[in-house]
Amino acid sequence: MTDCTKTLDFFAAWKRLCKAQHGACSGCPMTEDASGRIFTCLRFAFEQPAEAVRIVQAWADARPVFTWAYKLRELLPCADMEQVVSSLCPGELFGGPGPSRLHCATKDADCRACWQREYAEGE
């Protein structure tokens, strides 16, 4: 789960929020404050950091990251997730050249971290 009080999580979630806006800032929750003043999201984050964290956290909570593990659960709801994620590379299961496809450090690495990576269609 995303924790926007952690800087890296905050920026990753903010990036996802921006990407979801498809470059259109109108309608973005980070461009208007409670009084209706319009900001750029960067200015909003600098001037109201606690509110920016609250907004990004609420957005991220409502839209969890779709991971490789979620994709597997969607396709195989009865799979023993602990057994699969501890022993099988998602790159090998979903096709492609396996660990190198997901830029794993070594072929013998624990696969749990890759299963928690964001899934993107066609990756």
Contacts in CASP RR format, 6 or more apart in sequence:
PFRMAT RR
TARGET T0000
AUTHOR 0000-0000-0000
METHOD contacts of the structure
MODEL  1
MTDCTKTLDFFAAWKRLCKAQHGACSGCPMTEDASGRIFTCLRFAFEQPA
EAVRIVQAWADARPVFTWAYKLRELLPCADMEQVVSSLCPGELFGGPGPS
RLHCATKDADCRACWQREYAEGE
1 61 0 8 1.000
1 64 0 8 1.000
2 9 0 8 1.000
2 12 0 8 1.000
2 13 0 8 1.000
2 57 0 8 1.000
2 60 0 8 1.000
2 61 0 8 1.000
2 64 0 8 1.000
2 65 0 8 1.000
3 9 0 8 1.000
3 57 0 8 1.000
4 10 0 8 1.000
4 13 0 8 1.000
4 53 0 8 1.000
4 56 0 8 1.000
4 57 0 8 1.000
4 60 0 8 1.000
5 53 0 8 1.000
5 57 0 8 1.000
10 53 0 8 1.000
10 56 0 8 1.000
10 57 0 8 1.000
13 56 0 8 1.000
13 57 0 8 1.000
13 59 0 8 1.000
13 60 0 8 1.000
14 30 0 8 1.000
14 41 0 8 1.000
14 45 0 8 1.000
14 56 0 8 1.000
16 60 0 8 1.000
16 63 0 8 1.000
16 65 0 8 1.000
17 28 0 8 1.000
17 29 0 8 1.000
17 30 0 8 1.000
17 56 0 8 1.000
17 59 0 8 1.000
17 60 0 8 1.000
18 28 0 8 1.000
18 41 0 8 1.000
20 63 0 8 1.000
21 27 0 8 1.000
21 28 0 8 1.000
25 31 0 8 1.000
25 40 0 8 1.000
25 41 0 8 1.000
28 41 0 8 1.000
29 55 0 8 1.000
29 58 0 8 1.000
29 59 0 8 1.000
30 39 0 8 1.000
30 41 0 8 1.000
30 44 0 8 1.000
30 45 0 8 1.000
30 52 0 8 1.000
30 55 0 8 1.000
30 56 0 8 1.000
31 38 0 8 1.000
31 39 0 8 1.000
31 40 0 8 1.000
31 41 0 8 1.000
31 44 0 8 1.000
32 38 0 8 1.000
32 39 0 8 1.000
33 39 0 8 1.000
33 44 0 8 1.000
33 48 0 8 1.000
33 51 0 8 1.000
39 47 0 8 1.000
41 52 0 8 1.000
44 51 0 8 1.000
44 52 0 8 1.000
45 52 0 8 1.000
64 70 0 8 1.000
65 118 0 8 1.000
66 118 0 8 1.000
66 119 0 8 1.000
67 115 0 8 1.000
67 116 0 8 1.000
67 117 0 8 1.000
67 118 0 8 1.000
67 119 0 8 1.000
68 90 0 8 1.000
68 94 0 8 1.000
68 114 0 8 1.000
68 115 0 8 1.000
68 116 0 8 1.000
68 117 0 8 1.000
68 119 0 8 1.000
69 81 0 8 1.000
69 85 0 8 1.000
69 115 0 8 1.000
69 116 0 8 1.000
70 119 0 8 1.000
71 90 0 8 1.000
71 94 0 8 1.000
71 119 0 8 1.000
72 79 0 8 1.000
72 81 0 8 1.000
72 84 0 8 1.000
72 85 0 8 1.000
72 90 0 8 1.000
72 93 0 8 1.000
72 115 0 8 1.000
73 79 0 8 1.000
73 81 0 8 1.000
84 93 0 8 1.000
84 115 0 8 1.000
85 111 0 8 1.000
85 112 0 8 1.000
85 115 0 8 1.000
86 110 0 8 1.000
86 111 0 8 1.000
86 112 0 8 1.000
87 111 0 8 1.000
88 111 0 8 1.000
89 98 0 8 1.000
89 99 0 8 1.000
89 102 0 8 1.000
89 104 0 8 1.000
89 111 0 8 1.000
89 114 0 8 1.000
90 102 0 8 1.000
90 111 0 8 1.000
90 114 0 8 1.000
90 115 0 8 1.000
90 117 0 8 1.000
91 97 0 8 1.000
91 98 0 8 1.000
91 99 0 8 1.000
91 101 0 8 1.000
91 102 0 8 1.000
91 114 0 8 1.000
92 98 0 8 1.000
92 99 0 8 1.000
95 101 0 8 1.000
98 104 0 8 1.000
99 106 0 8 1.000
99 107 0 8 1.000
99 109 0 8 1.000
102 114 0 8 1.000
102 117 0 8 1.000
104 111 0 8 1.000
104 114 0 8 1.000
END
